[in-house]
Amino acid sequence: MPWREARLEMKDVRPLQIGYFLEQSPAVSETFILDLLTGLAQRGPLTTLVGRGKDRLGPGQVYTGHADFPEGLLRKSYLLGKLWGKGFQLENRVRKLLVSRRLRNLPSTVLPQVALVDYLHHAATLAPFLRRAGIPFLAHVHGWDITYKLSNPAFRADLPELFASAAYLIAASHHMRRLLILNGCPEEKICVIRYGVDVAGMTPQPWNERTPHPSVIFLGRLTPKKNPVALIHAFGLVCKTLPEARLTIIGEGPCRGECLEAIRRLKLNNNVTLLGSLPREQAFPLLARHWLFAQHSVTSLTGDQEGFAISPAEAAGHEVPVVSTWHNGIPEHVIHGQTGYLVQEFDFEAMGRRMLEVLQNRPLAEQMGRNGRKQVQTLCQPGQRIKEFSDLLNSLGSRSKS
């Protein structure tokens, strides 16, 4: 083989340069992003391009500033556009121009061959630049970006271009897949890839070593779509029958004040503990000691919804039965009557009855816990998730070379 041909062949097998575009560094609660970042980085070269928040950069992340805009400029463009009845549209256009300008100024060594973009609205902003730069990309959908964000007319207007530009759209549940289809996404471009739950790394607590009193735990952000106030009301009904019951809430968020007020009003100060936000290393041992996990997810007044809802799956991995709601992707991993119970959104009374049913029936709770672990172990394999993402990104790399 001539030397030149051999050299070209060696060049073709160099590791694929993958870029992971994040609007900002992941929050502690966004474990589904952190796990994917770690998994992909272990399989090959990965550059994480973070658009906002220098102070939150983690190892291996590159600050690009592509989302760190002067808010005054965006606000002025919105107000100017409003004069013509197109405030969101003009603000959106200015945002895209700023993104393209800042990314064009990056060194060529930073720009990847293929890209993964988290959240649909972020992918819509980046799509014009990525298309012009010839960088094929995946757009990862999580929940609020295909529910709440749809109320923004400029974002809705961007969807046809985004669906045409993205190679694939990744949804964590079939519910989100349906929402994408109903909003015009070609079905053949959608891949359902579940969040990963490392069940093998979770050690269920023996029931005789769990809390001595009936106990319920919630782990997640205190936001309207998780409706922790409804959970507190449901638990208040439990306490009328089981006054010794305890509820532990792990998480922070805008509903904290409402939670404290509900606890005070229902006289549950001795029954409910708010621990604030904790990393998994501290939260999981607490989770494993409880009898029941409960989460009252709803469609909020703004239209915001959960996506896959990772916390109930993590609870199931610890053999903790789950009581939750018929909401978005939750029924795809919480099997009603087998791994827990589901109630209608906002029906806190039904939730209270179901919680009581589990807490008063130890054999039922144990069986549901075992069933839940098996279900999540089958459905949410972390290695399979990383492999599917890696395979898709590599297929885009091969396609771009040919």
C-alpha positions as CSV (number, residue, x, y, z in Angstrom):
1,M,0.0,0.0,0.0
2,P,1.5,3.4,-0.9
3,W,2.6,5.5,2.0
4,R,0.0,8.3,1.3
5,E,-2.9,5.8,1.3
6,A,-1.7,4.2,4.5
7,R,-1.5,7.6,6.1
8,L,-5.0,8.5,5.0
9,E,-6.3,5.2,6.4
10,M,-4.7,5.9,9.8
11,K,-6.2,9.3,9.8
12,D,-9.7,7.8,9.2
13,V,-9.5,5.7,12.4
14,R,-8.6,8.5,14.8
15,P,-11.0,8.8,17.7
16,L,-14.2,10.7,17.0
17,Q,-14.3,14.2,18.6
18,I,-17.6,14.5,20.4
19,G,-19.0,17.8,21.7
20,Y,-21.5,17.9,24.5
21,F,-23.3,21.3,24.4
22,L,-24.8,22.5,27.7
23,E,-26.5,25.8,28.4
24,Q,-25.0,25.7,31.8
25,S,-23.2,23.3,34.1
26,P,-25.5,20.5,35.3
27,A,-27.3,21.0,38.7
28,V,-26.8,18.5,41.5
29,S,-30.3,17.1,40.7
30,E,-29.5,16.6,37.0
31,T,-27.9,13.2,37.6
32,F,-29.2,12.0,34.2
33,I,-26.8,14.6,32.5
34,L,-23.9,14.0,34.9
35,D,-24.1,10.2,34.4
36,L,-24.2,10.6,30.6
37,L,-21.2,12.9,30.6
38,T,-19.2,10.5,32.7
39,G,-20.1,7.5,30.6
40,L,-19.4,9.1,27.2
41,A,-16.1,10.5,28.5
42,Q,-15.0,7.0,29.4
43,R,-15.6,5.8,25.9
44,G,-13.5,8.4,24.0
45,P,-12.6,12.1,23.5
46,L,-15.3,14.3,24.8
47,T,-15.4,18.1,25.1
48,T,-18.2,19.7,27.2
49,L,-19.0,23.2,25.9
50,V,-20.8,25.1,28.6
51,G,-22.5,28.3,27.7
52,R,-23.2,29.9,31.1
53,G,-21.6,30.1,34.5
54,K,-17.8,30.1,34.7
55,D,-18.1,29.5,38.5
56,R,-19.9,26.2,38.0
57,L,-17.4,24.6,35.6
58,G,-16.5,21.0,36.4
59,P,-13.5,19.0,35.2
60,G,-13.2,18.7,31.4
61,Q,-15.7,21.5,30.7
62,V,-14.9,24.4,28.4
63,Y,-16.6,27.8,29.0
64,T,-17.7,29.2,25.7
65,G,-20.1,32.0,26.8
66,H,-22.5,31.1,24.1
67,A,-25.5,31.5,26.5
68,D,-24.0,34.0,28.9
69,F,-25.6,37.0,27.2
70,P,-26.2,40.5,28.6
71,E,-29.8,40.2,29.7
72,G,-30.3,43.9,29.1
73,L,-29.7,43.5,25.4
74,L,-32.1,40.6,25.2
75,R,-34.7,42.5,27.1
76,K,-34.4,45.5,24.9
77,S,-34.7,43.4,21.7
78,Y,-37.9,41.8,23.2
79,L,-39.4,45.2,24.0
80,L,-38.4,46.6,20.5
81,G,-39.9,43.6,18.8
82,K,-43.1,43.9,20.9
83,L,-43.8,47.2,19.1
84,W,-44.5,45.0,16.0
85,G,-46.1,42.2,17.9
86,K,-43.0,40.0,17.7
87,G,-41.2,40.4,20.9
88,F,-40.2,36.8,21.4
89,Q,-39.2,36.4,17.8
90,L,-36.8,39.4,17.8
91,E,-35.3,38.4,21.1
92,N,-34.8,34.8,19.7
93,R,-33.1,36.1,16.6
94,V,-30.7,38.2,18.6
95,R,-29.9,35.3,20.8
96,K,-29.1,33.1,17.8
97,L,-26.9,35.8,16.3
98,L,-24.9,36.1,19.6
99,V,-24.6,32.3,19.8
100,S,-23.2,32.0,16.3
101,R,-20.8,34.9,16.8
102,R,-19.3,33.5,20.0
103,L,-19.0,29.9,18.7
104,R,-17.4,31.1,15.4
105,N,-14.7,32.7,17.5
106,L,-13.8,29.5,19.3
107,P,-10.4,27.8,18.3
108,S,-10.9,25.1,15.7
109,T,-9.5,22.6,18.1
110,V,-12.5,23.1,20.4
111,L,-15.2,22.5,17.8
112,P,-16.2,18.8,17.6
113,Q,-16.9,16.5,14.6
114,V,-20.4,15.6,16.1
115,A,-22.4,17.1,18.8
116,L,-25.0,16.2,21.5
117,V,-27.1,19.1,22.7
118,D,-29.1,18.9,26.0
119,Y,-32.7,20.3,26.0
120,L,-34.7,21.1,23.0
121,H,-34.8,24.9,23.3
122,H,-31.0,25.0,23.5
123,A,-30.7,22.8,20.4
124,A,-33.1,25.1,18.6
125,T,-30.8,28.1,19.4
126,L,-27.6,26.2,18.3
127,A,-29.1,24.5,15.2
128,P,-28.3,27.3,12.7
129,F,-24.6,27.4,13.8
130,L,-24.2,23.6,13.8
131,R,-25.8,23.3,10.4
132,R,-23.6,26.0,8.9
133,A,-20.5,24.5,10.5
134,G,-21.4,21.0,9.1
135,I,-21.6,19.5,12.6
136,P,-24.3,16.7,12.8
137,F,-26.0,16.6,16.1
138,L,-28.4,14.8,18.5
139,A,-31.0,16.8,20.5
140,H,-31.8,15.4,23.9
141,V,-35.3,16.1,25.2
142,H,-36.1,15.9,28.9
143,G,-39.6,17.1,29.7
144,W,-40.2,20.8,30.3
145,D,-38.6,21.6,26.9
146,I,-41.4,19.8,25.1
147,T,-44.2,21.0,27.5
148,Y,-43.7,24.4,29.2
149,K,-41.4,25.8,26.5
150,L,-44.2,25.3,23.9
151,S,-46.0,28.4,25.2
152,N,-43.2,30.5,23.7
153,P,-44.3,31.3,20.0
154,A,-40.7,31.9,18.9
155,F,-39.7,28.4,20.2
156,R,-42.7,26.8,18.4
157,A,-41.7,28.5,15.2
158,D,-38.2,27.1,15.5
159,L,-39.3,23.5,15.8
160,P,-39.6,22.7,12.0
161,E,-36.1,23.9,11.4
162,L,-34.8,22.0,14.4
163,F,-36.5,18.8,13.4
164,A,-35.1,19.1,9.9
165,S,-31.5,19.9,11.1
166,A,-31.1,17.4,14.0
167,A,-30.0,13.9,12.9
168,Y,-31.9,12.4,15.8
169,L,-34.0,13.5,18.8
170,I,-33.6,11.5,22.0
171,A,-36.5,11.1,24.3
172,A,-36.4,9.3,27.7
173,S,-40.0,8.1,27.5
174,H,-42.6,7.1,25.0
175,H,-44.8,9.9,26.3
176,M,-42.2,12.5,25.2
177,R,-41.9,10.6,21.9
178,R,-45.6,11.1,21.3
179,L,-45.4,14.8,22.2
180,L,-42.6,15.2,19.6
181,I,-44.6,13.5,16.9
182,L,-47.7,15.7,17.7
183,N,-45.5,18.8,17.3
184,G,-44.3,17.8,13.9
185,C,-41.2,15.7,14.4
186,P,-40.7,12.9,11.9
187,E,-41.2,9.6,13.8
188,E,-38.2,8.0,12.2
189,K,-35.9,10.6,13.8
190,I,-36.9,9.8,17.4
191,C,-35.1,7.4,19.6
192,V,-36.3,6.4,23.0
193,I,-33.3,5.9,25.3
194,R,-34.2,5.6,29.0
195,Y,-32.2,7.3,31.8
196,G,-29.7,4.9,33.4
197,V,-30.2,3.7,37.0
198,D,-27.2,1.8,38.4
199,V,-29.2,-0.8,40.3
200,A,-26.0,-3.0,40.7
201,G,-24.5,-0.2,42.8
202,M,-27.5,0.1,45.0
203,T,-27.8,-2.0,48.1
204,P,-31.4,-2.5,49.4
205,Q,-31.7,-2.1,53.2
206,P,-33.2,-5.2,54.9
207,W,-36.6,-4.3,56.2
208,N,-35.7,-5.1,59.8
209,E,-33.0,-2.5,59.5
210,R,-35.2,0.3,58.1
211,T,-36.8,3.0,60.3
212,P,-38.7,1.6,63.2
213,H,-41.8,3.7,62.4
214,P,-43.8,4.0,59.1
215,S,-41.7,6.3,56.9
216,V,-42.2,8.1,53.5
217,I,-39.5,9.9,51.5
218,F,-39.4,12.3,48.6
219,L,-36.3,13.2,46.7
220,G,-36.4,15.9,44.1
221,R,-36.6,19.7,43.5
222,L,-39.5,21.5,45.2
223,T,-41.2,22.8,42.0
224,P,-44.8,23.1,41.0
225,K,-44.7,20.1,38.6
226,K,-43.5,17.9,41.5
227,N,-46.2,19.5,43.7
228,P,-44.7,18.7,47.1
229,V,-47.6,20.5,48.8
230,A,-50.0,17.8,47.5
231,L,-47.7,15.2,48.9
232,I,-47.7,16.9,52.3
233,H,-51.6,17.0,52.3
234,A,-51.7,13.3,51.3
235,F,-49.2,12.5,54.2
236,G,-51.4,14.5,56.5
237,L,-54.2,12.1,55.8
238,V,-51.8,9.2,56.6
239,C,-51.0,10.7,60.0
240,K,-54.6,10.6,61.0
241,T,-54.4,6.8,61.0
242,L,-50.7,6.5,61.7
243,P,-49.7,9.4,63.9
244,E,-46.2,8.0,64.3
245,A,-45.5,8.1,60.6
246,R,-42.6,10.3,59.3
247,L,-42.0,12.1,56.0
248,T,-38.5,13.1,54.8
249,I,-38.2,15.6,52.0
250,I,-34.8,16.0,50.3
251,G,-34.5,18.9,47.9
252,E,-34.7,22.6,47.4
253,G,-36.8,24.8,45.1
254,P,-39.3,27.6,44.8
255,C,-42.1,25.7,46.6
256,R,-40.1,25.4,49.9
257,G,-42.1,28.3,51.5
258,E,-45.4,26.8,50.5
259,C,-44.3,23.4,51.9
260,L,-43.4,25.0,55.3
261,E,-46.7,26.8,55.4
262,A,-48.6,23.5,54.6
263,I,-46.6,21.7,57.3
264,R,-47.5,24.4,59.8
265,R,-51.2,24.6,58.8
266,L,-51.6,20.8,59.0
267,K,-49.7,20.6,62.3
268,L,-47.2,18.2,60.9
269,N,-44.0,19.9,62.4
270,N,-43.2,16.7,64.4
271,N,-43.8,14.4,61.4
272,V,-42.1,16.1,58.4
273,T,-38.4,16.9,58.0
274,L,-37.0,19.1,55.2
275,L,-33.4,18.3,54.7
276,G,-32.6,20.6,51.7
277,S,-30.6,19.5,48.7
278,L,-28.2,16.5,49.1
279,P,-25.8,14.7,46.7
280,R,-26.6,11.1,45.9
281,E,-23.9,9.9,48.2
282,Q,-25.8,11.3,51.2
283,A,-29.3,10.9,49.9
284,F,-29.3,7.3,48.9
285,P,-28.5,5.8,52.3
286,L,-31.4,7.8,53.7
287,L,-33.7,6.7,50.8
288,A,-32.9,3.0,51.4
289,R,-34.0,3.2,55.1
290,H,-37.6,4.3,54.3
291,W,-40.7,2.2,53.8
292,L,-42.2,4.1,50.8
293,F,-41.2,6.7,48.2
294,A,-43.9,9.2,47.2
295,Q,-44.0,11.9,44.5
296,H,-47.1,13.8,43.4
297,S,-46.1,14.9,39.9
298,V,-48.6,17.1,38.0
299,T,-48.9,19.3,34.9
300,S,-48.2,22.7,36.4
301,L,-50.2,25.9,35.6
302,T,-47.5,26.8,33.1
303,G,-47.8,23.5,31.3
304,D,-44.5,22.2,32.7
305,Q,-44.3,18.4,33.1
306,E,-41.8,15.8,34.3
307,G,-40.0,13.7,31.7
308,F,-39.0,10.3,32.8
309,A,-38.8,11.2,36.6
310,I,-35.6,9.6,37.8
311,S,-36.1,9.7,41.6
312,P,-38.9,7.1,41.7
313,A,-36.8,4.8,39.6
314,E,-33.8,5.3,42.0
315,A,-36.2,4.5,44.9
316,A,-37.2,1.3,43.1
317,G,-33.6,0.4,42.7
318,H,-33.3,0.4,46.5
319,E,-36.4,-1.9,46.8
320,V,-38.5,1.0,48.1
321,P,-42.1,0.8,46.7
322,V,-43.5,3.9,45.0
323,V,-46.7,5.8,45.1
324,S,-46.9,8.5,42.4
325,T,-49.2,9.8,39.7
326,W,-50.4,9.0,36.1
327,H,-48.0,11.6,34.7
328,N,-45.8,11.7,31.6
329,G,-43.2,8.9,31.6
330,I,-43.8,7.7,35.3
331,P,-46.3,4.9,34.3
332,E,-43.6,3.5,32.0
333,H,-41.5,2.4,35.0
334,V,-43.9,2.5,38.0
335,I,-46.2,-0.4,37.3
336,H,-49.5,0.2,39.0
337,G,-50.4,-2.6,41.4
338,Q,-47.0,-4.4,41.0
339,T,-44.2,-2.0,41.9
340,G,-46.4,0.6,43.6
341,Y,-49.5,2.6,43.0
342,L,-50.5,5.5,40.7
343,V,-53.2,8.1,41.3
344,Q,-54.7,10.9,39.2
345,E,-52.9,14.2,39.3
346,F,-54.0,16.5,42.2
347,D,-56.0,13.7,43.9
348,F,-54.0,13.9,47.1
349,E,-56.8,12.0,49.0
350,A,-56.3,8.9,46.7
351,M,-52.6,9.3,47.2
352,G,-53.1,9.3,51.0
353,R,-55.2,6.1,50.8
354,R,-52.6,4.3,48.7
355,M,-49.8,5.4,50.9
356,L,-51.6,4.1,53.9
357,E,-52.3,0.8,52.1
358,V,-48.6,0.2,51.5
359,L,-47.5,1.4,55.0
360,Q,-49.9,-0.9,56.7
361,N,-49.1,-4.0,54.7
362,R,-45.4,-5.0,55.1
363,P,-45.6,-8.1,52.9
364,L,-47.1,-6.0,50.1
365,A,-44.5,-3.3,50.5
366,E,-41.7,-5.9,50.4
367,Q,-43.0,-7.5,47.3
368,M,-43.5,-4.2,45.5
369,G,-40.0,-3.2,46.4
370,R,-38.6,-6.4,44.9
371,N,-40.7,-6.1,41.8
372,G,-39.6,-2.4,41.4
373,R,-35.9,-3.3,41.5
374,K,-36.3,-6.0,38.9
375,Q,-38.4,-3.6,36.7
376,V,-35.8,-0.8,36.8
377,Q,-32.9,-3.2,36.4
378,T,-34.4,-4.4,33.1
379,L,-35.6,-1.0,31.8
380,C,-32.8,1.5,32.9
381,Q,-29.5,-0.1,32.2
382,P,-26.8,2.6,32.4
383,G,-24.3,0.7,30.1
384,Q,-27.0,0.2,27.5
385,R,-27.8,3.9,27.6
386,I,-24.2,5.0,27.1
387,K,-23.8,2.4,24.3
388,E,-26.9,3.6,22.4
389,F,-25.8,7.3,22.6
390,S,-22.2,6.3,21.6
391,D,-23.5,4.2,18.7
392,L,-25.6,7.1,17.4
393,L,-22.8,9.6,17.7
394,N,-20.4,7.3,15.9
395,S,-22.9,6.7,13.1
396,L,-23.1,10.5,12.6
397,G,-19.2,10.6,12.5
398,S,-19.2,7.9,9.8
399,R,-21.9,9.6,7.9
400,S,-20.0,13.0,7.9
401,K,-16.8,11.3,6.6
402,S,-18.5,9.6,3.6
